[in-house]
Amino acid sequence: MSVFEQLKNLFMDDLQALRQLKKHGWFVWPMERVVKQEHLGRCCYLAEELLSEDELQQMKAQLALSNLQWHSLKTKVSGDRHAKS
């Protein structure tokens, strides 16, 4: 399996899990949501390091994530000095 496919599957699983957490609202521990969001943010950085620009744009399109949503995920990484720039 290619790096692209592995990352895409990881994003799809995590995004689905995050949707489920949001769907359950107050029944979910807030920390679960924070951890999942941080993981997605780290995956964004990893994808940017490992994929070409074309592959990255293709992945965002397949995941239906806008550049704004992508950036928002990256800002969820706690203590991240890059997200504020």
C-alpha positions as CSV (number, residue, x, y, z in Angstrom):
1,M,0.0,0.0,0.0
2,S,1.4,3.4,-0.9
3,V,2.1,6.2,1.5
4,F,-0.7,8.2,-0.1
5,E,-3.2,5.3,0.5
6,Q,-2.0,4.7,4.1
7,L,-2.4,8.4,5.0
8,K,-5.8,8.7,3.2
9,N,-7.1,5.6,5.2
10,L,-5.8,7.1,8.4
11,F,-7.5,10.4,7.7
12,M,-10.8,8.7,6.7
13,D,-10.8,6.6,9.9
14,D,-10.0,9.6,12.2
15,L,-12.4,11.9,10.5
16,Q,-15.2,9.3,10.9
17,A,-14.3,8.8,14.5
18,L,-14.3,12.6,15.1
19,R,-17.8,12.8,13.5
20,Q,-19.0,10.1,15.8
21,L,-17.6,11.9,18.8
22,K,-19.3,15.2,17.8
23,K,-22.5,13.3,17.1
24,H,-22.6,12.0,20.7
25,G,-22.1,15.5,22.1
26,W,-21.9,15.7,25.9
27,F,-21.8,11.9,26.3
28,V,-18.1,12.0,25.2
29,W,-15.2,13.0,27.3
30,P,-13.8,16.3,25.9
31,M,-10.3,14.8,26.1
32,E,-11.2,12.1,23.6
33,R,-12.1,14.8,21.0
34,V,-9.0,16.8,21.8
35,V,-6.8,13.8,21.3
36,K,-8.4,12.9,18.0
37,Q,-8.2,16.5,16.7
38,E,-4.5,16.6,17.7
39,H,-3.8,13.3,15.9
40,L,-5.5,14.7,12.8
41,G,-3.4,17.8,13.0
42,R,-0.2,15.8,13.2
43,C,-1.3,13.7,10.2
44,C,-1.7,16.9,8.3
45,Y,1.9,17.8,9.0
46,L,3.0,14.3,8.1
47,A,1.1,14.4,4.8
48,E,2.8,17.7,4.0
49,E,6.2,16.2,4.6
50,L,5.7,13.0,2.7
51,L,3.5,13.8,-0.2
52,S,4.1,15.9,-3.3
53,E,2.0,19.1,-3.7
54,D,-0.2,17.3,-6.3
55,E,-0.7,14.3,-4.0
56,L,-1.5,16.6,-1.1
57,Q,-4.1,18.5,-3.2
58,Q,-5.6,15.2,-4.4
59,M,-5.9,13.9,-0.8
60,K,-7.6,17.1,0.4
61,A,-10.1,16.8,-2.5
62,Q,-10.8,13.1,-1.8
63,L,-11.3,13.9,1.9
64,A,-13.5,16.9,1.0
65,L,-11.3,19.2,3.1
66,S,-10.8,22.8,2.1
67,N,-7.5,24.6,2.8
68,L,-9.2,26.4,5.6
69,Q,-10.4,23.1,7.2
70,W,-6.9,21.6,6.7
71,H,-5.3,24.6,8.4
72,S,-7.8,24.4,11.2
73,L,-6.8,20.8,11.9
74,K,-3.2,21.8,12.0
75,T,-3.9,24.4,14.7
76,K,-5.3,21.7,17.0
77,V,-1.8,20.4,17.7
78,S,-1.1,21.6,21.2
79,G,2.1,23.5,21.7
80,D,2.6,23.7,18.0
81,R,4.7,26.7,17.1
82,H,4.0,26.4,13.3
83,A,0.2,26.6,13.5
84,K,0.3,30.3,14.7
85,S,2.2,31.5,11.6
